[in-house]
Amino acid sequence: MAATREDRGEAGGAPPRGPSPKAPQPPRFRPGRAWIAFALTLLVINFYVGSRATQAPSRVRIPYSPFFLAQVSAGHVKEITSKGTAIQGTFVRSLRYAGSKPTTRFQTEIPEFADNNALSRLLQRKGVVVNAQPLTTGAPWWENVLVGFGPTILFVFLLFWLMRRAGNVQNVLGAFGRSRARRYQPSGDRVTFADVAGIDEAKAELTEVVDFLRHPEKYRRLGGRIPHGVLLSGPPGTGKTLLARAVAGEAEVPFFSMAASEFVEAIVGVGASRVRDLFVQAKEAAPAIVFIDELDAIGRSRTSGVAGFSGGNDEREQTLNQILTEMDGFDSSTGVIVIGATNRPDVLDQALLRPGRFDRRIAVQPPDRGGREAILRVHVRNVPLAPDVDLSRIASTTPGMVGADLANLVNEAALLAARRNHDAVDESDFADALERIVLGAERQVMMSPEDRRRTAYHEGGHAIVGMLTEGADPVRKVSIIPRGMALGVTFAAPDSDRFNYREPEVRAKIKVALGGRAAEEVVFGETSTGAESDIAQLTEIARQMVGRWGMSPAIGPVAVIPRDGTGPFLPGATEISPDTQRRVDDEVRRIVDEAHQQVVVLLQQNRSKLDALAAQLLEHETLDEDDAYAAADVPRAAAGSADAYATAARSRVDS
């Protein structure tokens, strides 16, 4: 049977095969473009009104007397329009005044002391038309509305549009009080204890916190309560922030990180609002960790006069009170632990440190030699090393360095190796990077032969005294190449870490600092400005000996320079009597004078060693440890091994 039109799909009732074309959509209204058009319209109207005002015919200003009165008396004035003391008018014919172009339009001012009645009679007698209309015709009402209220209307509508996009008014106004904490999820960039090295004691203290976040029921079953807050304190760069992130990474819980300074704003109440919002987010994501860095920015003591922070009712105090309130409301079932970090735990408010808030304190100290080696191994995971690199030796030459310093050392060594087109970072790259960090970068300075010779004897004096003085650090390198602000440097480092120093070791520090200046006295018979930093360094050590360490028989074991920085040598200290201050100054002078005399005698007795070392410096400019001791003909065992001031290098400034 033949197929019909409907069967073949040729009829209008059968849809065509394939996707049907989309129906044309009506143009979508875009509020943003409408606001832009409205703003441009206001600008055009404002420009139009202003330009029309400037296009009005100009008038020549003339004096009231005698020109204006003379023209009225002569019958040259046709009409005037007055408002207050201002007069505008037209002349019968074009007139010129004071070099201006001929014009019939003028304006003038009536003095307050003028006789208006006489002027009125004169105008009437001369037949001058006097108008009582305004000076200028007012603009239309719609121009006044658009120009005067247009920006305000635009701002109101723009705010209304933002509110509609945000959903409600509270979302717009509440954005100021929202927390700006950065949230790290466990599945993101995870940091664990394997990424933290050199601070094993602190990691051991936090193991309990990690275990509680993983297995809270184990502690709750026995009635145990985890600390609400953990305070990490220590010098900058020791890894407090990294340690807090490692706790969150080990526990696999969300981590909220925020600096304390981000809470404080100029608007009072914003900081407290952000604290509330932060803890609300943390409780919703519990178990979680809230990390507040630089806690002393808002947690300083509220006692009047402490650290410049008074007890006024200001934004910082309100923020601190809100933190205290939030932490006080915790219980063991909340699952939120606050970790704070600070470099100044001594200035924190006592309310923060009481049990129930930051009731566990962990000191994060600089790492020892083994810790530094472990930190170096963490940072060189992705750095190809040459076979001659000995991380243990590098760790031994970096006492006092913290994790941030060691990370910078590895990075500087890698940059130097890349600059030198090395396939791997070798020992020389680490050595040069360490010198660059500790001593400064080399400078291209053209010194005269006399300056080079004086610098060689100055640095040689430091080195000889360091080699021959008991308790001094071994000399690692001597150089007369300018670095940073110094024209020459003497690098010294101990053989092992020291945490307690005997009085001879401290006095050795003063003697080594005096070595450069004493060498100039012995060789040249005069001194130079090159010992400026040496004098400042040795003076500070001598004051610490007398005022803090009890190494003066005249003062005895009395602390006249407290650890918090106050004392007789700083403004505002009144606890020490003037007589004690004078005795402290006398003792400091005595210690320095005795050391100076001993150093001069030592250099005079070893003048040949000083000359030999200076000659080698002038020839080679830089001597490493073996070359320096060989040039001075001093056996390596004669040098001491203590680091009297816990530093890895000694930099001498030569002007």
ROSEZA-78329 format. One record per residue (C-alpha): x, y, z. Coordinates in pm, whole numbers, plus 50000, padded with zeros to 5 digits. Layout:
BEGIN
tido X=X&Y=Y&Z=Z
...
***
This chain:
BEGIN
tido X=50000&Y=50000&Z=50000
tido X=50131&Y=50333&Z=49909
tido X=50250&Y=50545&Z=50195
tido X=50058&Y=50855&Z=50277
tido X=50212&Y=51200&Z=50323
tido X=50175&Y=51164&Z=50698
tido X=50362&Y=50830&Z=50698
tido X=50657&Y=50980&Z=50511
tido X=50682&Y=51268&Z=50755
tido X=50608&Y=51522&Z=50492
tido X=50299&Y=51651&Z=50658
tido X=50301&Y=51949&Z=50885
tido X=50204&Y=51734&Z=51182
tido X=50529&Y=51531&Z=51177
tido X=50833&Y=51696&Z=51341
tido X=51153&Y=51714&Z=51138
tido X=51437&Y=51485&Z=51236
tido X=51742&Y=51613&Z=51423
tido X=51771&Y=51872&Z=51700
tido X=51525&Y=52151&Z=51675
tido X=51668&Y=52505&Z=51672
tido X=51637&Y=52694&Z=52002
tido X=51377&Y=52964&Z=52019
tido X=51525&Y=53315&Z=52026
tido X=51558&Y=53439&Z=52384
tido X=51452&Y=53791&Z=52475
tido X=51738&Y=54025&Z=52557
tido X=51842&Y=53993&Z=52919
tido X=51836&Y=54301&Z=53137
tido X=52177&Y=54371&Z=53289
tido X=52158&Y=54604&Z=53593
tido X=52532&Y=54673&Z=53582
tido X=52510&Y=54828&Z=53237
tido X=52208&Y=55034&Z=53346
tido X=52404&Y=55184&Z=53637
tido X=52694&Y=55267&Z=53408
tido X=52459&Y=55439&Z=53164
tido X=52298&Y=55631&Z=53450
tido X=52636&Y=55750&Z=53578
tido X=52743&Y=55860&Z=53229
tido X=52416&Y=56051&Z=53191
tido X=52484&Y=56241&Z=53513
tido X=52832&Y=56331&Z=53395
tido X=52700&Y=56458&Z=53060
tido X=52432&Y=56671&Z=53229
tido X=52684&Y=56813&Z=53473
tido X=52917&Y=56899&Z=53186
tido X=52629&Y=57054&Z=52992
tido X=52519&Y=57275&Z=53280
tido X=52872&Y=57386&Z=53354
tido X=52952&Y=57459&Z=52990
tido X=52631&Y=57656&Z=52944
tido X=52721&Y=57868&Z=53244
tido X=53065&Y=57938&Z=53100
tido X=52917&Y=58027&Z=52761
tido X=52721&Y=58323&Z=52906
tido X=52842&Y=58661&Z=52772
tido X=53113&Y=58806&Z=52992
tido X=53086&Y=59141&Z=53166
tido X=53353&Y=59401&Z=53231
tido X=53402&Y=59488&Z=53597
tido X=53418&Y=59864&Z=53653
tido X=53470&Y=60067&Z=53973
tido X=53167&Y=60221&Z=54139
tido X=53337&Y=60558&Z=54174
tido X=53414&Y=60753&Z=53974
tido X=53358&Y=60553&Z=53650
tido X=53010&Y=60412&Z=53716
tido X=52873&Y=60735&Z=53867
tido X=53030&Y=60935&Z=53586
tido X=52867&Y=60717&Z=53319
tido X=52529&Y=60749&Z=53491
tido X=52566&Y=61128&Z=53511
tido X=52664&Y=61141&Z=53142
tido X=52354&Y=60940&Z=53047
tido X=52553&Y=60642&Z=52910
tido X=52381&Y=60380&Z=53128
tido X=52070&Y=60223&Z=52974
tido X=51954&Y=59984&Z=53247
tido X=52074&Y=59804&Z=53558
tido X=51978&Y=59495&Z=53758
tido X=52070&Y=59490&Z=54125
tido X=52076&Y=59227&Z=54396
tido X=52218&Y=59330&Z=54730
tido X=52533&Y=59533&Z=54665
tido X=52594&Y=59376&Z=54321
tido X=52493&Y=59569&Z=54007
tido X=52484&Y=59443&Z=53648
tido X=52379&Y=59657&Z=53356
tido X=52425&Y=59773&Z=52998
tido X=52559&Y=60090&Z=52840
tido X=52385&Y=60285&Z=52567
tido X=52682&Y=60217&Z=52339
tido X=53001&Y=60014&Z=52361
tido X=53257&Y=60158&Z=52596
tido X=53615&Y=60063&Z=52680
tido X=53757&Y=60055&Z=53035
tido X=54120&Y=60003&Z=53141
tido X=54230&Y=59842&Z=52815
tido X=53939&Y=59595&Z=52795
tido X=53752&Y=59523&Z=52476
tido X=53462&Y=59758&Z=52392
tido X=53142&Y=59617&Z=52546
tido X=52798&Y=59725&Z=52655
tido X=52780&Y=59479&Z=52950
tido X=52929&Y=59570&Z=53288
tido X=52914&Y=59483&Z=53657
tido X=53014&Y=59665&Z=53977
tido X=52971&Y=59664&Z=54354
tido X=52806&Y=59933&Z=54571
tido X=53015&Y=60017&Z=54881
tido X=52836&Y=59977&Z=55213
tido X=52902&Y=60338&Z=55303
tido X=52758&Y=60476&Z=54972
tido X=52446&Y=60697&Z=54977
tido X=52184&Y=60473&Z=54812
tido X=51921&Y=60745&Z=54819
tido X=52140&Y=60982&Z=54619
tido X=52214&Y=60701&Z=54370
tido X=51842&Y=60625&Z=54334
tido X=51760&Y=60992&Z=54263
tido X=52042&Y=61011&Z=54007
tido X=51919&Y=60700&Z=53825
tido X=51564&Y=60833&Z=53814
tido X=51678&Y=61171&Z=53688
tido X=51879&Y=61013&Z=53405
tido X=51598&Y=60776&Z=53308
tido X=51791&Y=60455&Z=53381
tido X=51572&Y=60146&Z=53389
tido X=51614&Y=59973&Z=53729
tido X=51517&Y=59603&Z=53740
tido X=51435&Y=59409&Z=54055
tido X=51497&Y=59067&Z=53898
tido X=51773&Y=58817&Z=54002
tido X=52113&Y=58864&Z=53846
tido X=52104&Y=58527&Z=53662
tido X=51816&Y=58315&Z=53552
tido X=51779&Y=58006&Z=53769
tido X=51845&Y=57665&Z=53618
tido X=51549&Y=57433&Z=53561
tido X=51442&Y=57229&Z=53859
tido X=51539&Y=56901&Z=53693
tido X=51896&Y=57027&Z=53647
tido X=51922&Y=57117&Z=54017
tido X=51787&Y=56775&Z=54117
tido X=52021&Y=56575&Z=53891
tido X=52333&Y=56777&Z=53966
tido X=52266&Y=56822&Z=54337
tido X=52116&Y=56486&Z=54427
tido X=52230&Y=56269&Z=54137
tido X=52545&Y=56125&Z=54303
tido X=52349&Y=56051&Z=54621
tido X=52073&Y=55881&Z=54428
tido X=52329&Y=55680&Z=54232
tido X=52500&Y=55565&Z=54554
tido X=52169&Y=55463&Z=54713
tido X=52065&Y=55261&Z=54410
tido X=52409&Y=55102&Z=54385
tido X=52393&Y=54997&Z=54751
tido X=52043&Y=54859&Z=54695
tido X=52168&Y=54659&Z=54397
tido X=52453&Y=54514&Z=54604
tido X=52208&Y=54416&Z=54875
tido X=51990&Y=54237&Z=54621
tido X=52288&Y=54045&Z=54482
tido X=52401&Y=53951&Z=54835
tido X=52052&Y=53840&Z=54933
tido X=51984&Y=54076&Z=55223
tido X=52112&Y=54377&Z=55406
tido X=52282&Y=54173&Z=55677
tido X=52509&Y=54002&Z=55422
tido X=52639&Y=54336&Z=55299
tido X=52687&Y=54508&Z=55631
tido X=52799&Y=54188&Z=55803
tido X=53086&Y=54137&Z=55560
tido X=53293&Y=54380&Z=55769
tido X=53266&Y=54153&Z=56070
tido X=53333&Y=53825&Z=55894
tido X=53643&Y=53629&Z=55976
tido X=53925&Y=53644&Z=55722
tido X=54083&Y=53323&Z=55842
tido X=54234&Y=53095&Z=55578
tido X=54099&Y=52743&Z=55595
tido X=54317&Y=52448&Z=55502
tido X=54141&Y=52120&Z=55439
tido X=54307&Y=51785&Z=55524
tido X=54285&Y=51685&Z=55159
tido X=54469&Y=51994&Z=55043
tido X=54831&Y=52092&Z=55095
tido X=54884&Y=51862&Z=55392
tido X=55173&Y=51915&Z=55632
tido X=55270&Y=51643&Z=55878
tido X=55531&Y=51591&Z=56148
tido X=55756&Y=51441&Z=55880
tido X=55789&Y=51794&Z=55736
tido X=55897&Y=51935&Z=56073
tido X=56246&Y=51863&Z=56203
tido X=56479&Y=51990&Z=56471
tido X=56210&Y=52055&Z=56735
tido X=56139&Y=51704&Z=56860
tido X=56052&Y=51820&Z=57212
tido X=55773&Y=52043&Z=57083
tido X=55642&Y=51765&Z=56857
tido X=55632&Y=51527&Z=57151
tido X=55427&Y=51780&Z=57352
tido X=55173&Y=51807&Z=57070
tido X=55136&Y=51435&Z=57016
tido X=54869&Y=51426&Z=57286
tido X=54673&Y=51699&Z=57108
tido X=54682&Y=51501&Z=56784
tido X=54573&Y=51184&Z=56961
tido X=54280&Y=51364&Z=57124
tido X=54158&Y=51496&Z=56789
tido X=54181&Y=51146&Z=56643
tido X=54045&Y=50948&Z=56938
tido X=53854&Y=51186&Z=57169
tido X=53648&Y=50907&Z=57324
tido X=53960&Y=50751&Z=57480
tido X=54009&Y=51060&Z=57698
tido X=53644&Y=51132&Z=57767
tido X=53590&Y=50776&Z=57893
tido X=53835&Y=50840&Z=58177
tido X=53719&Y=51194&Z=58246
tido X=54022&Y=51356&Z=58083
tido X=54003&Y=51705&Z=57938
tido X=54230&Y=51823&Z=57661
tido X=54375&Y=52175&Z=57700
tido X=54159&Y=52441&Z=57540
tido X=54456&Y=52632&Z=57408
tido X=54821&Y=52561&Z=57330
tido X=55067&Y=52852&Z=57327
tido X=55378&Y=52814&Z=57111
tido X=55650&Y=53060&Z=57206
tido X=55997&Y=53104&Z=57068
tido X=56222&Y=53319&Z=56851
tido X=56110&Y=53409&Z=56497
tido X=56167&Y=53143&Z=56235
tido X=56173&Y=52842&Z=56467
tido X=55873&Y=52682&Z=56294
tido X=55573&Y=52766&Z=56515
tido X=55331&Y=52810&Z=56224
tido X=55462&Y=52499&Z=56048
tido X=55425&Y=52300&Z=56370
tido X=55062&Y=52409&Z=56409
tido X=54983&Y=52306&Z=56051
tido X=55155&Y=51974&Z=56113
tido X=54925&Y=51910&Z=56409
tido X=54622&Y=51966&Z=56185
tido X=54776&Y=51750&Z=55914
tido X=54848&Y=51464&Z=56151
tido X=54498&Y=51481&Z=56299
tido X=54344&Y=51526&Z=55951
tido X=54111&Y=51805&Z=56066
tido X=54034&Y=52150&Z=55919
tido X=54287&Y=52420&Z=56006
tido X=54184&Y=52787&Z=56042
tido X=54482&Y=53023&Z=56029
tido X=54470&Y=53397&Z=56097
tido X=54712&Y=53661&Z=56218
tido X=54606&Y=53848&Z=56531
tido X=54655&Y=54185&Z=56362
tido X=54381&Y=54096&Z=56110
tido X=54119&Y=54116&Z=56386
tido X=54184&Y=54482&Z=56462
tido X=54026&Y=54751&Z=56244
tido X=53955&Y=55121&Z=56282
tido X=53585&Y=55046&Z=56333
tido X=53519&Y=54955&Z=56695
tido X=53355&Y=54615&Z=56734
tido X=53475&Y=54466&Z=56406
tido X=53752&Y=54266&Z=56574
tido X=53515&Y=54109&Z=56826
tido X=53271&Y=54027&Z=56547
tido X=53544&Y=53853&Z=56349
tido X=53643&Y=53651&Z=56654
tido X=53284&Y=53533&Z=56698
tido X=53255&Y=53442&Z=56331
tido X=53587&Y=53253&Z=56338
tido X=53483&Y=53038&Z=56632
tido X=53140&Y=52976&Z=56481
tido X=53306&Y=52841&Z=56166
tido X=53548&Y=52630&Z=56369
tido X=53267&Y=52477&Z=56580
tido X=53067&Y=52395&Z=56268
tido X=53371&Y=52216&Z=56122
tido X=53470&Y=52050&Z=56453
tido X=53694&Y=51877&Z=56523
tido X=53917&Y=52160&Z=56404
tido X=54218&Y=52371&Z=56495
tido X=54219&Y=52751&Z=56518
tido X=54565&Y=52900&Z=56478
tido X=54625&Y=53264&Z=56581
tido X=54968&Y=53389&Z=56482
tido X=55145&Y=53680&Z=56656
tido X=54903&Y=53658&Z=56947
tido X=55073&Y=53946&Z=57130
tido X=54927&Y=54190&Z=56873
tido X=54593&Y=54170&Z=57057
tido X=54681&Y=53975&Z=57370
tido X=54910&Y=54226&Z=57539
tido X=54855&Y=54289&Z=57907
tido X=54575&Y=54533&Z=57982
tido X=54761&Y=54672&Z=58282
tido X=54816&Y=55045&Z=58236
tido X=55164&Y=55135&Z=58122
tido X=55274&Y=54787&Z=58015
tido X=55429&Y=54789&Z=57668
tido X=55244&Y=55110&Z=57585
tido X=54905&Y=54938&Z=57611
tido X=54664&Y=55114&Z=57844
tido X=54343&Y=54986&Z=57994
tido X=54115&Y=55197&Z=57778
tido X=53799&Y=55060&Z=57622
tido X=53936&Y=55040&Z=57268
tido X=53907&Y=54799&Z=56978
tido X=54206&Y=54586&Z=57081
tido X=54070&Y=54530&Z=57431
tido X=53725&Y=54438&Z=57301
tido X=53883&Y=54184&Z=57066
tido X=54085&Y=54034&Z=57351
tido X=53776&Y=54013&Z=57573
tido X=53590&Y=53831&Z=57296
tido X=53871&Y=53575&Z=57262
tido X=53867&Y=53520&Z=57636
tido X=53490&Y=53472&Z=57629
tido X=53499&Y=53226&Z=57339
tido X=53776&Y=53016&Z=57492
tido X=53610&Y=53019&Z=57833
tido X=53299&Y=52863&Z=57684
tido X=53479&Y=52554&Z=57552
tido X=53427&Y=52208&Z=57687
tido X=53592&Y=51880&Z=57604
tido X=53313&Y=51789&Z=57363
tido X=53357&Y=52097&Z=57145
tido X=53644&Y=51948&Z=56947
tido X=53806&Y=52286&Z=56878
tido X=54161&Y=52353&Z=56994
tido X=54318&Y=52698&Z=56975
tido X=54690&Y=52719&Z=56902
tido X=54856&Y=53057&Z=56951
tido X=55205&Y=53163&Z=56853
tido X=55408&Y=53455&Z=56984
tido X=55763&Y=53577&Z=57014
tido X=55686&Y=53767&Z=57337
tido X=55505&Y=53546&Z=57588
tido X=55616&Y=53777&Z=57870
tido X=55384&Y=54060&Z=57755
tido X=55065&Y=53851&Z=57727
tido X=54769&Y=53920&Z=57949
tido X=54746&Y=53688&Z=58249
tido X=54383&Y=53612&Z=58168
tido X=54500&Y=53438&Z=57851
tido X=54748&Y=53220&Z=58037
tido X=54526&Y=53096&Z=58316
tido X=54403&Y=52732&Z=58318
tido X=54105&Y=52689&Z=58089
tido X=54240&Y=52907&Z=57811
tido X=54601&Y=52888&Z=57694
tido X=54683&Y=52647&Z=57973
tido X=54957&Y=52455&Z=57792
tido X=55275&Y=52638&Z=57694
tido X=55534&Y=52490&Z=57462
tido X=55870&Y=52658&Z=57407
tido X=56000&Y=52619&Z=57052
tido X=56375&Y=52675&Z=57086
tido X=56640&Y=52705&Z=56813
tido X=56763&Y=52361&Z=56708
tido X=57090&Y=52205&Z=56817
tido X=57344&Y=52057&Z=56577
tido X=57149&Y=51736&Z=56522
tido X=56829&Y=51933&Z=56476
tido X=56990&Y=52162&Z=56218
tido X=57112&Y=51860&Z=56023
tido X=56761&Y=51713&Z=56027
tido X=56615&Y=52044&Z=55908
tido X=56867&Y=52059&Z=55625
tido X=56771&Y=51709&Z=55516
tido X=56407&Y=51814&Z=55498
tido X=56484&Y=52118&Z=55283
tido X=56717&Y=51933&Z=55042
tido X=56460&Y=51667&Z=54952
tido X=56406&Y=51819&Z=54609
tido X=56758&Y=51963&Z=54569
tido X=57016&Y=51753&Z=54382
tido X=57334&Y=51741&Z=54592
tido X=57690&Y=51673&Z=54480
tido X=57880&Y=51389&Z=54651
tido X=58106&Y=51633&Z=54838
tido X=57818&Y=51793&Z=55032
tido X=57834&Y=51705&Z=55403
tido X=57518&Y=51822&Z=55578
tido X=57665&Y=51735&Z=55917
tido X=57957&Y=51969&Z=55859
tido X=57726&Y=52244&Z=55735
tido X=57511&Y=52202&Z=56046
tido X=57818&Y=52237&Z=56268
tido X=57906&Y=52574&Z=56112
tido X=57556&Y=52722&Z=56156
tido X=57500&Y=52745&Z=56534
tido X=57217&Y=52978&Z=56631
tido X=57039&Y=52941&Z=56297
tido X=56672&Y=52843&Z=56302
tido X=56459&Y=52664&Z=56047
tido X=56387&Y=52974&Z=55840
tido X=56759&Y=53056&Z=55823
tido X=56847&Y=52704&Z=55710
tido X=56573&Y=52708&Z=55447
tido X=56715&Y=53035&Z=55318
tido X=57064&Y=52882&Z=55316
tido X=56953&Y=52589&Z=55099
tido X=56768&Y=52824&Z=54864
tido X=57068&Y=53058&Z=54829
tido X=57295&Y=52761&Z=54757
tido X=57057&Y=52636&Z=54488
tido X=57041&Y=52981&Z=54328
tido X=57420&Y=53007&Z=54324
tido X=57449&Y=52660&Z=54168
tido X=57199&Y=52754&Z=53897
tido X=57384&Y=53079&Z=53829
tido X=57708&Y=52884&Z=53790
tido X=57543&Y=52625&Z=53560
tido X=57611&Y=52336&Z=53800
tido X=57427&Y=52008&Z=53758
tido X=57403&Y=51971&Z=54136
tido X=57458&Y=52189&Z=54443
tido X=57811&Y=52128&Z=54568
tido X=58005&Y=52217&Z=54883
tido X=58135&Y=52547&Z=54744
tido X=57781&Y=52665&Z=54674
tido X=57682&Y=52605&Z=55037
tido X=57999&Y=52772&Z=55165
tido X=57948&Y=53082&Z=54950
tido X=57579&Y=53097&Z=55039
tido X=57662&Y=53083&Z=55410
tido X=57916&Y=53362&Z=55372
tido X=57665&Y=53569&Z=55177
tido X=57399&Y=53528&Z=55448
tido X=57624&Y=53577&Z=55751
tido X=57882&Y=53820&Z=55619
tido X=57699&Y=53989&Z=55334
tido X=57750&Y=54000&Z=54960
tido X=58084&Y=54102&Z=54814
tido X=58118&Y=54466&Z=54707
tido X=58335&Y=54602&Z=54430
tido X=58519&Y=54877&Z=54617
tido X=58846&Y=55025&Z=54492
tido X=59053&Y=55068&Z=54807
tido X=59386&Y=55245&Z=54817
tido X=59697&Y=55041&Z=54909
tido X=59708&Y=55211&Z=55249
tido X=59343&Y=55119&Z=55322
tido X=59402&Y=54758&Z=55215
tido X=59708&Y=54734&Z=55442
tido X=59522&Y=54882&Z=55739
tido X=59227&Y=54648&Z=55678
tido X=59461&Y=54348&Z=55656
tido X=59621&Y=54430&Z=55993
tido X=59279&Y=54504&Z=56146
tido X=59133&Y=54167&Z=56044
tido X=59461&Y=53996&Z=56122
tido X=59443&Y=54137&Z=56475
tido X=59100&Y=53982&Z=56525
tido X=59223&Y=53650&Z=56391
tido X=59548&Y=53635&Z=56595
tido X=59367&Y=53719&Z=56920
tido X=59103&Y=53457&Z=56839
tido X=59371&Y=53196&Z=56771
tido X=59574&Y=53262&Z=57087
tido X=59302&Y=53340&Z=57344
tido X=59159&Y=53064&Z=57559
tido X=58784&Y=53021&Z=57513
tido X=58765&Y=53202&Z=57178
tido X=58596&Y=53043&Z=56879
tido X=58816&Y=52887&Z=56609
tido X=58878&Y=53115&Z=56313
tido X=58715&Y=52973&Z=56001
tido X=58792&Y=53240&Z=55743
tido X=58959&Y=53581&Z=55720
tido X=58901&Y=53816&Z=55429
tido X=58975&Y=54175&Z=55330
tido X=58718&Y=54168&Z=55049
tido X=58444&Y=54423&Z=55129
tido X=58112&Y=54261&Z=55216
tido X=57796&Y=54451&Z=55298
tido X=57896&Y=54751&Z=55507
tido X=58231&Y=54600&Z=55611
tido X=58565&Y=54644&Z=55436
tido X=58684&Y=54317&Z=55583
tido X=58548&Y=54026&Z=55785
tido X=58665&Y=53757&Z=56025
tido X=58444&Y=53450&Z=56035
tido X=58454&Y=53229&Z=56343
tido X=58235&Y=52940&Z=56454
tido X=58251&Y=52698&Z=56748
tido X=58318&Y=52328&Z=56716
tido X=57999&Y=52242&Z=56908
tido X=57689&Y=52410&Z=57046
tido X=57723&Y=52574&Z=57385
tido X=57443&Y=52663&Z=57626
tido X=57644&Y=52776&Z=57927
tido X=57947&Y=53007&Z=57918
tido X=58222&Y=53059&Z=58168
tido X=58358&Y=53402&Z=58252
tido X=58688&Y=53345&Z=58064
tido X=58488&Y=53260&Z=57753
tido X=58290&Y=53582&Z=57781
tido X=58606&Y=53786&Z=57834
tido X=58755&Y=53616&Z=57526
tido X=58470&Y=53765&Z=57322
tido X=58567&Y=54114&Z=57439
tido X=58935&Y=54054&Z=57363
tido X=58867&Y=53931&Z=57011
tido X=58648&Y=54236&Z=56947
tido X=58937&Y=54459&Z=57061
tido X=59189&Y=54276&Z=56841
tido X=59139&Y=54491&Z=56530
tido X=59170&Y=54825&Z=56708
tido X=59469&Y=54706&Z=56914
tido X=59643&Y=54585&Z=56597
tido X=59610&Y=54932&Z=56444
tido X=59761&Y=55084&Z=56761
tido X=60055&Y=54841&Z=56760
tido X=60134&Y=54871&Z=56389
tido X=60033&Y=55229&Z=56297
tido X=60042&Y=55402&Z=56636
tido X=59689&Y=55536&Z=56584
tido X=59331&Y=55412&Z=56545
tido X=59063&Y=55462&Z=56281
tido X=58686&Y=55455&Z=56259
tido X=58693&Y=55090&Z=56154
tido X=58637&Y=54968&Z=56510
tido X=58293&Y=55127&Z=56552
tido X=58093&Y=54804&Z=56549
tido X=58360&Y=54628&Z=56757
tido X=58331&Y=54888&Z=57031
tido X=57952&Y=54870&Z=57034
tido X=57967&Y=54491&Z=57057
tido X=58222&Y=54467&Z=57337
tido X=58052&Y=54745&Z=57538
tido X=57723&Y=54555&Z=57529
tido X=57893&Y=54233&Z=57641
tido X=58069&Y=54412&Z=57928
tido X=57740&Y=54567&Z=58046
tido X=57572&Y=54226&Z=58037
tido X=57858&Y=54082&Z=58245
tido X=57810&Y=54349&Z=58511
tido X=57433&Y=54403&Z=58499
tido X=57291&Y=54056&Z=58428
tido X=57546&Y=53780&Z=58474
tido X=57696&Y=53885&Z=58809
tido X=58056&Y=53873&Z=58681
tido X=58166&Y=54188&Z=58865
tido X=58279&Y=54173&Z=59231
tido X=58189&Y=54540&Z=59278
tido X=57822&Y=54485&Z=59185
tido X=57787&Y=54121&Z=59274
tido X=57493&Y=53897&Z=59179
tido X=57249&Y=54185&Z=59140
tido X=57046&Y=54225&Z=58820
tido X=57054&Y=54590&Z=58717
tido X=56957&Y=54510&Z=58356
tido X=56641&Y=54293&Z=58380
tido X=56557&Y=54051&Z=58100
tido X=56248&Y=54246&Z=57996
tido X=56463&Y=54528&Z=57857
tido X=56420&Y=54784&Z=58137
tido X=56712&Y=54898&Z=58341
tido X=56943&Y=55188&Z=58414
tido X=57067&Y=55205&Z=58058
tido X=56725&Y=55265&Z=57905
tido X=56497&Y=55569&Z=57942
tido X=56235&Y=55556&Z=58213
tido X=56418&Y=55324&Z=58454
tido X=56410&Y=55446&Z=58813
tido X=56473&Y=55127&Z=59015
tido X=56854&Y=55165&Z=59018
tido X=57013&Y=55440&Z=59224
tido X=57254&Y=55688&Z=59063
tido X=57538&Y=55552&Z=59277
tido X=57480&Y=55199&Z=59144
tido X=57468&Y=55326&Z=58788
tido X=57801&Y=55501&Z=58838
tido X=57954&Y=55185&Z=58981
tido X=57822&Y=54985&Z=58684
tido X=57983&Y=55231&Z=58444
tido X=58311&Y=55211&Z=58634
tido X=58307&Y=54831&Z=58623
tido X=58236&Y=54826&Z=58252
tido X=58526&Y=55062&Z=58193
tido X=58753&Y=54848&Z=58412
tido X=58670&Y=54525&Z=58227
tido X=58728&Y=54682&Z=57888
tido X=59054&Y=54852&Z=57993
tido X=59195&Y=54529&Z=58135
tido X=59107&Y=54339&Z=57819
tido X=59258&Y=54612&Z=57602
tido X=59588&Y=54606&Z=57787
tido X=59609&Y=54228&Z=57761
tido X=59531&Y=54232&Z=57388
tido X=59798&Y=54496&Z=57317
tido X=60059&Y=54293&Z=57505
tido X=59952&Y=53976&Z=57322
tido X=59989&Y=54138&Z=56979
tido X=60320&Y=54297&Z=57066
tido X=60456&Y=53961&Z=57174
tido X=60326&Y=53798&Z=56854
tido X=60402&Y=54080&Z=56610
tido X=60573&Y=53839&Z=56368
tido X=60259&Y=53623&Z=56345
tido X=60047&Y=53933&Z=56284
tido X=60280&Y=54054&Z=56007
tido X=60283&Y=53713&Z=55840
tido X=59905&Y=53683&Z=55846
tido X=59857&Y=54038&Z=55713
tido X=60105&Y=53970&Z=55431
tido X=59911&Y=53660&Z=55325
tido X=59585&Y=53855&Z=55335
tido X=59730&Y=54127&Z=55112
tido X=59844&Y=53861&Z=54867
tido X=59542&Y=53628&Z=54863
tido X=59268&Y=53856&Z=55007
tido X=59084&Y=53556&Z=55158
tido X=59223&Y=53276&Z=55377
tido X=59029&Y=52973&Z=55494
tido X=59083&Y=52803&Z=55828
tido X=59385&Y=52591&Z=55739
tido X=59560&Y=52870&Z=55546
tido X=59498&Y=53125&Z=55821
tido X=59644&Y=52906&Z=56097
tido X=59936&Y=52808&Z=55873
tido X=60012&Y=53172&Z=55784
tido X=60013&Y=53270&Z=56153
tido X=60211&Y=52957&Z=56246
tido X=59958&Y=52874&Z=56519
tido X=59860&Y=52510&Z=56582
tido X=59487&Y=52447&Z=56548
tido X=59464&Y=52298&Z=56900
tido X=59562&Y=52633&Z=57053
tido X=59224&Y=52782&Z=56970
tido X=58932&Y=52761&Z=57209
tido X=58602&Y=52596&Z=57129
tido X=58341&Y=52803&Z=57314
tido X=58098&Y=53044&Z=57162
tido X=58072&Y=53314&Z=57427
tido X=57781&Y=53495&Z=57267
tido X=57594&Y=53221&Z=57077
tido X=57673&Y=53349&Z=56729
tido X=57812&Y=53183&Z=56422
tido X=58005&Y=53472&Z=56275
tido X=58190&Y=53785&Z=56368
tido X=58164&Y=54077&Z=56128
tido X=58400&Y=54374&Z=56160
tido X=58301&Y=54708&Z=56008
tido X=58592&Y=54901&Z=55858
tido X=58516&Y=55255&Z=55742
***
